[in-house]
């Protein structure tokens, strides 16, 4: 490997390390963060959601993430799933995830039925979510 390649790789590794440090620092200060695309944390969250889709619906999905915030082992995500080949678009997914040890799991998939007071469209949905999951930090939720 040439010296330029080695220096380039060292630069990339340094940038990734710096981003992970910033991410950890923000989370330790009680600020919700969005794990960057390609990060280990983001992949683990999406893998947990992908596993849930496979288990419940037998679907392998690729996600376009519209919103993702993480804090203290909790994450709120809003995605637009589709099939890997792009031929099928699926209903949007809104989910709360929690981390146990190093593993993320889906705590709740939000219901999106209209006119159902227990679903996402209800003005009290997030209040109910907080009652069901009292340790969930509200900083991860959309405004």
Secondary structure, DSSP 8 states (H G I E B T S, - for coil): --HHHHHHHHHHHHHHHHHHHHHHHHHHTT--B---TT-HHHHHHHHHHHHHHHHHH----EEEEEEEEEETTEEEEEEEEE-TTSS-B---EEEEEEEETTEEEEEEE----TT-TTSTTSTTHHHHHHHHTTTS-GGGS--
